[in-house]
């Protein structure tokens, strides 16, 4: 079974703090993704990566950056957290290809005070 | 550009009755379509996937969906709801670059 793990289930940070969300997958997948989920908006893609050290902007990259130094790990960074970044963050991975199934982690619920 | 619309934000059914969750998509080419389910406090799980093979796709837990190109629809159905089906369901279309575009979600409630 594919396993995607995220470093924290719940996180509370203060405005202006630098925040790191970590994601690890154990199936040697090429692709990794970061989404945020907000009620009534579904999931929106923040950043994705097709290979180590590669990154591509998604639909809402502003205020975020990412890092992929190893194939199995994809980090989402909030350089200076703001209250409008309070959300559920979901990481996913897929093998390769346009229509490959994405496997999701359990999510990190981030609250920025 | 690809897009997906889930026509109901909330659906409520009684246990043992049929489930219908509606989804319409927009795509300039033959898309890949997915349904994902999210149970409370859990990650998203793939229910089923359509990738231009059979138009009727069977998924896990008795769910199925039918791709109808003429109606640009991909509705999710189940003949008989179970209490454990209560969750949020997402209809998803892939774009030409391989990214997934999610609908807004439909929350399914199942009454005893």
Interface residues (C-beta under 8 A of the other chain):
Chain A: X4 X31 X33 X35 X40 X41 X42 X43 X44 X45 X48 X58 X90 X92 X97 X98 X99 X100 X101 X102 X103 X104 X105 X106 X107
Chain B: X9 X32 X34 X36 X41 X42 X43 X44 X45 X46 X49 X51 X90 X94 X96 X97 X98 X99 X100 X102 X103 X104 X105
